[in-house]
Amino acid sequence: LEKAAAKGDVGAVNDIGVIHETKGNYDKAMEFYQLAALFGSEVAIHNAGNLYETGKGVDANYALAMILYRRSAKQNYPHAFYKIATFYQYGKSVKKDEKKAFEWAMKGVHLELKTKEESACLVTVGYYYEMGIGVKKNYNKALKYYSLAAERGSAVGKFDAALIHLYKKNSKKHTR
């Protein structure tokens, strides 16, 4: 990775940051995320936001995390949409607004369906339909999104789809 980073591979720069983060070297991770972000890496921007959200290696700062998530979302990084949705769902640095939470998660779903990279928004939209967060409760729609996440290998999607099958009587599909 160091050789690739030295040759200007921005993804490698971000990956070095990830390695430092997993080892608990948060200051070093932030250095690499900031460097990759300077060159436009939406993933690094998101990762830096996550450090500010969790307070790892820096003072926790939801407002700055939200700014970074929005910047990452402008570059169409799907997981940033999930993070923004959760900030609206719980009122982190923004006024709690479940409808906006649903809207942001749904924007992320559209990206996830195109890129097939993630399933966080799929699971989140399923959950919002199941619980009636920002949208009318609808178990069949919840099952649809959980199942799409499950098809991508999401353990959470599989589990939540199974629960819909087991406990929600209006589901039209059956378990195997």
PyMOL commands that set and color helices and strands:
alter all, ss='L'
color gray80, all
select helices_A, chain A and resi 2-6+10-22+26-38+42-54+62-74+78-90+98-115+120-131+139-151+155-167
alter helices_A, ss='H'
color red, helices_A
deselect
rebuild
show_as cartoon
